[in-house]
Amino acid sequence: MMDTMRKYLWILKAISKLKLSTQKDVITRFLTAEKKYLPDKKTKADVSDILRCALCPNMCRFDCPVLDAVKSETFSPSGKTRIAYALEMDRFLSDDAVALMYVCAGCDACKQWCPFNFSVEELLIGVRKDISDKGMVPPSLVHFVENLKKNHTVYEGGNTSLGLSEEGELQKDVLYFAGCTTLNRMKKVAQATIKILEKAGIDYTVLPEEWCCGAPLSLLGFDSDFKKFAEHNVKAFREYKTLICSCPTCVHMFKEVYPKMGFPLKVEVLHTSQFFLQLAKEGKIKLGECNKEYVYHDPCALSRKLNITKEPRELLESIPGLTLKEVQLNQKETRCCGMGGMLGFTNPEIASAITKKRSEELRGVSDSIVTACPVCEFALKRANTGEILDISELILKVLK
């Protein structure tokens, strides 16, 4: 309260010099102005913050991968929030306006430059919740969500199991959670991780059936469905001490989002790069020489949402002979691979354009790329045929 008063002290001083009738008019307008521009009904979206974003000078626009790919101001961060504001205020409604609410890479590049520390993705999630409550979700996304609820994976008819003999052995301390994309598109990442754990002598297990971490449901605004997945996963993880994940988004969900949504995990949650670095420092794995150069691509969820940038680099730099190169936009200033924020499912053409640009940036530094996210590896492999590895695959490659 005192901070607020100090902030507006200059206004109070200015008002005190006015005549009484004018003072009353100014104060009334000052206290009620915001209400005039906010909806009367209760919304799940934070319309006040959406309005602030919409009216901002939009300094983040130069770093938005979606705007860069589409080249239309409608798709800029503030362009989307202006449409979002109009939707929340019931100013207009169209299929195109609703569809625009899902055209976001969720990379949080905007947050890096925002004076309010806003994430446009987070603002839009609230709007998507209101869209869901109103029954206005695009049919293609309704089908996607129904499939996810039925099959427990984002891939229709997809796999939810690694099919290993260790499944179901609940007495072990370490649980490996592969994630939807690892299980269905990048199984070599899971295989590499398992082999590293075995060579290190880690007593691990995997689940007989993995349910999606729930990120797509949360991102698309399906709160009640997300909570069912969260409840299931909390119960599935409760027997373990350490949970390691290949996918940064899974780590972010389990470590950050679950507790915020009322589903705290007692298990320690680590990304595989963090766990492998621990193994290397403890001498449980020995890394052989690799006389080659690699450029490292920072996954958005790992670098921005989890602030994990040092561990993967430290692990890679511990490989004898390996030369680690850096692309200009790295660490928290990384660029999205194109598959963030469900963009690969909602807007595949835009996602592909973003992937192509990021691939060209990385290839301009080195022909060999290493990342720490199966989704990023999957996206980059679709853009070119050069060597692209997950950090687990590279570690296995040089393991003594």
C-alpha positions as CSV (number, residue, x, y, z in Angstrom):
1,M,0.0,0.0,0.0
2,M,2.8,2.4,0.9
3,D,4.6,1.6,-2.3
4,T,1.5,2.4,-4.3
5,M,1.1,5.7,-2.5
6,R,4.7,6.7,-3.1
7,K,4.3,5.8,-6.8
8,Y,1.3,8.2,-7.2
9,L,2.5,10.9,-4.8
10,W,3.2,13.3,-7.6
11,I,-0.4,13.0,-8.7
12,L,-1.7,13.8,-5.3
13,K,0.5,16.9,-5.1
14,A,-0.8,18.1,-8.4
15,I,-4.4,17.4,-7.5
16,S,-4.1,19.3,-4.2
17,K,-3.5,22.5,-6.2
18,L,-6.9,22.2,-8.0
19,K,-10.2,23.5,-6.8
20,L,-12.4,21.1,-4.8
21,S,-14.9,20.3,-7.5
22,T,-12.1,19.5,-10.0
23,Q,-10.3,17.4,-7.4
24,K,-13.5,15.3,-6.9
25,D,-13.9,14.8,-10.7
26,V,-10.3,13.8,-11.2
27,I,-10.2,11.3,-8.3
28,T,-13.5,9.7,-9.4
29,R,-12.3,9.2,-12.9
30,F,-8.9,7.9,-11.7
31,L,-10.5,5.3,-9.4
32,T,-13.1,4.1,-11.9
33,A,-11.3,4.4,-15.3
34,E,-10.0,0.8,-15.3
35,K,-13.4,-0.6,-14.7
36,K,-14.7,1.1,-17.8
37,Y,-12.3,-0.9,-19.9
38,L,-12.7,-4.3,-18.2
39,P,-15.5,-6.8,-18.7
40,D,-18.3,-6.9,-16.2
41,K,-18.4,-10.7,-16.1
42,K,-15.8,-12.9,-14.4
43,T,-13.2,-14.3,-16.8
44,K,-10.4,-16.8,-16.5
45,A,-8.2,-14.5,-18.6
46,D,-6.4,-11.7,-16.9
47,V,-8.0,-9.0,-19.1
48,S,-6.2,-6.2,-17.2
49,D,-2.8,-7.6,-18.1
50,I,-4.0,-8.3,-21.6
51,L,-5.0,-4.7,-22.0
52,R,-1.5,-3.6,-20.8
53,C,0.1,-5.8,-23.3
54,A,-2.2,-4.7,-26.1
55,L,-1.3,-1.0,-25.4
56,C,2.4,-1.5,-25.0
57,P,4.8,-0.1,-27.6
58,N,5.5,-3.7,-28.5
59,M,9.3,-3.7,-28.0
60,C,9.3,-7.6,-28.1
61,R,7.9,-7.9,-31.6
62,F,11.4,-8.2,-33.2
63,D,12.0,-11.4,-31.3
64,C,8.7,-13.1,-32.0
65,P,9.3,-16.2,-34.2
66,V,5.6,-16.3,-35.3
67,L,5.6,-12.7,-36.5
68,D,9.0,-13.3,-38.2
69,A,7.5,-16.2,-40.1
70,V,4.1,-14.7,-41.0
71,K,5.1,-11.1,-41.5
72,S,1.7,-9.7,-40.4
73,E,1.2,-7.4,-37.4
74,T,-1.9,-9.3,-36.5
75,F,0.4,-12.2,-35.4
76,S,2.7,-9.9,-33.3
77,P,2.5,-10.3,-29.5
78,S,0.4,-7.1,-29.0
79,G,-1.5,-7.9,-32.2
80,K,-2.8,-11.1,-30.6
81,T,-3.5,-9.5,-27.3
82,R,-5.5,-6.7,-29.0
83,I,-7.7,-9.4,-30.6
84,A,-7.8,-11.3,-27.3
85,Y,-9.0,-8.1,-25.6
86,A,-11.8,-7.6,-28.2
87,L,-12.8,-11.3,-27.7
88,E,-12.9,-11.0,-23.9
89,M,-15.0,-7.7,-24.1
90,D,-17.4,-9.4,-26.6
91,R,-16.6,-6.6,-29.1
92,F,-16.6,-9.1,-32.0
93,L,-16.4,-12.8,-32.6
94,S,-15.1,-14.7,-35.6
95,D,-13.5,-18.1,-36.3
96,D,-10.3,-16.3,-37.4
97,A,-10.1,-14.4,-34.2
98,V,-10.5,-17.5,-32.1
99,A,-8.0,-19.4,-34.2
100,L,-5.4,-16.6,-33.7
101,M,-5.4,-17.3,-30.0
102,Y,-3.6,-20.6,-30.7
103,V,-0.9,-19.2,-33.0
104,C,1.9,-18.8,-30.4
105,A,5.2,-20.7,-30.1
106,G,5.1,-20.5,-26.4
107,C,8.8,-19.7,-26.4
108,D,8.7,-16.7,-24.0
109,A,11.0,-14.6,-26.2
110,C,8.5,-11.8,-25.6
111,K,9.0,-12.1,-21.8
112,Q,12.7,-11.5,-22.2
113,W,12.0,-7.9,-23.4
114,C,8.7,-7.1,-21.6
115,P,8.7,-4.3,-19.1
116,F,5.8,-6.0,-17.3
117,N,7.4,-9.4,-17.4
118,F,4.5,-10.8,-19.3
119,S,4.5,-14.1,-21.2
120,V,2.0,-13.8,-24.1
121,E,1.5,-17.5,-24.0
122,E,0.4,-17.3,-20.3
123,L,-2.0,-14.4,-21.2
124,L,-3.4,-16.4,-24.1
125,I,-3.9,-19.5,-21.9
126,G,-6.5,-17.6,-19.9
127,V,-8.2,-16.6,-23.1
128,R,-8.2,-20.2,-24.3
129,K,-9.9,-21.3,-21.0
130,D,-12.7,-18.8,-21.7
131,I,-13.0,-20.0,-25.3
132,S,-13.2,-23.6,-24.0
133,D,-15.9,-22.6,-21.4
134,K,-17.9,-21.0,-24.2
135,G,-17.6,-24.1,-26.4
136,M,-15.8,-22.2,-29.2
137,V,-12.7,-24.3,-29.5
138,P,-11.8,-25.1,-33.1
139,P,-13.0,-28.6,-34.1
140,S,-9.5,-29.8,-35.0
141,L,-8.3,-29.0,-31.4
142,V,-11.4,-30.7,-29.9
143,H,-10.5,-33.8,-31.9
144,F,-6.9,-33.5,-30.7
145,V,-7.9,-33.2,-27.1
146,E,-10.4,-36.1,-27.3
147,N,-7.7,-38.3,-28.7
148,L,-5.2,-37.3,-26.0
149,K,-7.7,-38.1,-23.3
150,K,-8.5,-41.5,-24.8
151,N,-4.9,-42.6,-25.7
152,H,-2.9,-40.6,-23.0
153,T,-0.5,-39.4,-25.7
154,V,-0.5,-36.5,-28.2
155,Y,0.0,-38.9,-31.1
156,E,-3.1,-40.5,-32.4
157,G,-2.8,-44.3,-32.0
158,G,0.6,-43.6,-30.4
159,N,2.8,-45.5,-28.0
160,T,2.8,-45.0,-24.3
161,S,5.3,-47.6,-23.3
162,L,9.0,-48.3,-23.7
163,G,8.2,-52.0,-23.5
164,L,11.1,-52.8,-21.1
165,S,11.2,-55.6,-18.6
166,E,11.9,-53.1,-15.8
167,E,8.4,-51.7,-16.0
168,G,6.3,-51.9,-12.8
169,E,9.2,-52.6,-10.4
170,L,8.2,-49.9,-7.9
171,Q,10.9,-50.5,-5.4
172,K,13.6,-48.6,-7.4
173,D,14.4,-45.0,-6.5
174,V,15.0,-43.5,-10.0
175,L,12.1,-43.3,-12.5
176,Y,12.8,-42.4,-16.1
177,F,9.9,-40.6,-17.9
178,A,10.5,-40.4,-21.7
179,G,7.6,-38.2,-22.8
180,C,5.2,-38.4,-25.8
181,T,7.6,-37.3,-28.6
182,T,10.5,-39.4,-27.3
183,L,8.3,-42.5,-27.2
184,N,6.7,-41.9,-30.6
185,R,9.1,-40.0,-32.8
186,M,12.6,-40.1,-31.1
187,K,12.8,-43.5,-29.4
188,K,16.6,-43.5,-29.9
189,V,16.8,-40.8,-27.2
190,A,15.1,-43.1,-24.8
191,Q,17.3,-46.0,-25.8
192,A,20.4,-43.9,-25.3
193,T,19.2,-42.7,-21.9
194,I,18.5,-46.3,-20.8
195,K,21.9,-47.5,-21.9
196,I,23.7,-44.6,-20.1
197,L,21.7,-45.4,-16.9
198,E,22.7,-49.1,-17.2
199,K,26.3,-48.4,-17.8
200,A,26.4,-46.1,-14.8
201,G,24.9,-48.8,-12.6
202,I,21.8,-46.8,-11.8
203,D,18.9,-48.8,-10.3
204,Y,16.1,-47.3,-12.4
205,T,12.6,-48.2,-13.6
206,V,10.0,-47.0,-16.2
207,L,6.3,-46.9,-16.1
208,P,4.2,-49.7,-17.7
209,E,2.2,-46.8,-19.3
210,E,3.2,-43.2,-19.5
211,W,0.4,-40.6,-19.4
212,C,1.3,-37.3,-21.1
213,C,2.5,-34.7,-18.7
214,G,-0.6,-32.7,-19.6
215,A,1.2,-29.7,-21.1
216,P,-1.0,-29.7,-24.3
217,L,-4.2,-29.7,-22.1
218,S,-2.9,-26.9,-20.0
219,L,-1.7,-24.8,-22.9
220,L,-5.0,-25.2,-24.8
221,G,-7.1,-24.2,-21.9
222,F,-8.6,-27.6,-20.9
223,D,-8.2,-27.2,-17.2
224,S,-10.4,-30.0,-15.9
225,D,-8.8,-32.5,-18.3
226,F,-5.3,-31.4,-17.3
227,K,-6.1,-31.9,-13.6
228,K,-7.1,-35.5,-14.3
229,F,-3.7,-36.1,-16.0
230,A,-1.9,-34.4,-13.1
231,E,-3.7,-36.4,-10.5
232,H,-2.8,-39.6,-12.3
233,N,0.8,-38.7,-12.7
234,V,1.2,-37.5,-9.1
235,K,0.0,-41.0,-7.9
236,A,2.2,-42.8,-10.5
237,F,5.4,-40.9,-9.2
238,R,4.8,-41.1,-5.5
239,E,6.9,-44.2,-5.0
240,Y,10.1,-42.7,-6.3
241,K,12.8,-40.3,-5.1
242,T,14.1,-39.0,-8.4
243,L,12.3,-38.4,-11.7
244,I,14.4,-37.8,-14.8
245,C,12.9,-36.6,-18.1
246,S,14.3,-36.3,-21.6
247,C,11.8,-33.6,-22.5
248,P,12.3,-30.1,-20.9
249,T,8.5,-29.4,-21.2
250,C,7.8,-32.4,-19.0
251,V,10.3,-31.1,-16.5
252,H,8.7,-27.7,-16.5
253,M,5.3,-29.1,-16.0
254,F,6.2,-31.5,-13.2
255,K,8.5,-29.0,-11.4
256,E,6.8,-25.6,-11.9
257,V,3.2,-26.0,-13.3
258,Y,2.0,-28.9,-11.2
259,P,2.7,-27.2,-7.8
260,K,1.1,-23.9,-9.1
261,M,-2.0,-25.9,-10.0
262,G,-2.2,-27.6,-6.7
263,F,-0.4,-30.8,-7.5
264,P,3.0,-30.7,-5.8
265,L,5.4,-33.6,-6.4
266,K,7.6,-34.9,-3.5
267,V,10.0,-36.5,-6.1
268,E,13.1,-34.6,-7.2
269,V,12.6,-33.7,-10.9
270,L,15.7,-33.5,-13.1
271,H,16.4,-33.1,-16.8
272,T,18.6,-35.8,-18.2
273,S,21.4,-33.3,-18.9
274,Q,21.5,-32.5,-15.2
275,F,21.4,-36.1,-14.1
276,F,24.2,-37.1,-16.6
277,L,26.4,-34.3,-15.4
278,Q,25.9,-35.6,-11.8
279,L,27.0,-39.1,-13.0
280,A,30.1,-37.6,-14.7
281,K,31.1,-35.7,-11.7
282,E,30.6,-38.7,-9.4
283,G,32.8,-40.8,-11.8
284,K,29.9,-43.2,-12.6
285,I,30.3,-42.6,-16.3
286,K,33.6,-42.0,-18.2
287,L,33.6,-39.9,-21.4
288,G,36.0,-40.8,-24.2
289,E,37.4,-38.5,-26.8
290,C,35.4,-36.8,-29.6
291,N,37.6,-34.8,-31.9
292,K,34.7,-32.9,-33.5
293,E,32.9,-29.6,-33.2
294,Y,29.2,-29.3,-32.4
295,V,26.9,-26.2,-32.1
296,Y,24.5,-26.4,-29.2
297,H,20.8,-25.4,-29.6
298,D,19.1,-24.2,-26.3
299,P,15.5,-25.5,-26.1
300,C,13.2,-22.6,-25.0
301,A,11.6,-24.5,-22.1
302,L,15.0,-25.6,-20.8
303,S,16.8,-22.2,-21.0
304,R,14.0,-19.7,-20.4
305,K,11.4,-21.5,-18.3
306,L,13.8,-23.7,-16.3
307,N,17.0,-21.5,-16.4
308,I,19.0,-24.6,-17.3
309,T,21.8,-23.4,-19.6
310,K,25.0,-24.2,-17.8
311,E,24.6,-27.9,-17.1
312,P,24.3,-29.0,-20.8
313,R,27.3,-27.0,-21.7
314,E,29.3,-28.2,-18.8
315,L,28.5,-31.8,-19.7
316,L,29.4,-31.2,-23.4
317,E,32.6,-29.4,-22.5
318,S,33.7,-32.3,-20.3
319,I,34.0,-34.5,-23.4
320,P,37.7,-34.6,-24.3
321,G,38.5,-33.2,-27.7
322,L,35.0,-31.8,-28.3
323,T,34.8,-28.2,-29.6
324,L,31.6,-26.6,-28.5
325,K,30.4,-23.8,-30.8
326,E,27.8,-21.2,-30.1
327,V,25.2,-19.7,-32.4
328,Q,24.7,-15.9,-32.0
329,L,21.2,-16.4,-30.4
330,N,21.9,-18.7,-27.5
331,Q,21.0,-19.5,-23.9
332,K,18.1,-17.2,-22.8
333,E,18.2,-15.4,-26.1
334,T,17.7,-18.7,-28.1
335,R,15.3,-19.0,-31.0
336,C,12.4,-21.5,-31.0
337,C,12.7,-24.7,-33.0
338,G,9.1,-24.1,-34.2
339,M,7.4,-26.9,-32.3
340,G,6.8,-24.9,-29.0
341,G,3.4,-24.1,-27.7
342,M,1.7,-26.9,-29.7
343,L,2.4,-24.8,-32.9
344,G,3.4,-28.0,-34.8
345,F,-0.1,-29.3,-34.2
346,T,-2.1,-26.1,-34.6
347,N,-0.2,-24.4,-37.4
348,P,2.3,-26.7,-39.0
349,E,3.2,-24.4,-41.9
350,I,4.2,-21.6,-39.5
351,A,6.1,-24.1,-37.4
352,S,8.0,-25.3,-40.4
353,A,9.0,-21.8,-41.4
354,I,10.4,-21.1,-37.9
355,T,12.3,-24.4,-37.9
356,K,13.9,-23.6,-41.2
357,K,15.2,-20.3,-40.0
358,R,16.6,-21.7,-36.8
359,S,18.2,-24.6,-38.7
360,E,19.9,-22.2,-41.0
361,E,21.2,-20.2,-38.1
362,L,22.7,-23.3,-36.5
363,R,24.1,-24.7,-39.8
364,G,25.8,-21.4,-40.3
365,V,28.0,-22.2,-37.3
366,S,28.5,-26.0,-37.6
367,D,27.3,-28.9,-39.7
368,S,26.8,-30.9,-36.4
369,I,24.0,-29.9,-34.0
370,V,23.4,-31.1,-30.5
371,T,20.4,-30.2,-28.4
372,A,18.8,-31.3,-25.1
373,C,15.2,-31.7,-26.2
374,P,13.7,-34.6,-28.3
375,V,11.1,-32.2,-29.8
376,C,13.8,-29.8,-30.9
377,E,15.8,-32.7,-32.4
378,F,12.7,-33.9,-34.2
379,A,11.9,-30.5,-35.6
380,L,15.5,-29.8,-36.8
381,K,15.8,-33.2,-38.4
382,R,12.8,-32.5,-40.5
383,A,14.4,-29.3,-41.8
384,N,17.7,-30.9,-43.0
385,T,19.7,-34.1,-43.3
386,G,22.9,-33.2,-41.4
387,E,24.0,-34.7,-38.0
388,I,21.6,-33.7,-35.2
389,L,21.8,-35.4,-31.9
390,D,20.2,-35.2,-28.5
391,I,22.7,-34.8,-25.7
392,S,21.9,-38.3,-24.5
393,E,22.8,-39.8,-27.9
394,L,26.1,-37.9,-28.0
395,I,27.0,-39.0,-24.4
396,L,26.3,-42.6,-25.3
397,K,28.4,-42.2,-28.5
398,V,31.5,-41.2,-26.4
399,L,30.9,-43.3,-23.4
400,K,33.8,-45.6,-22.4
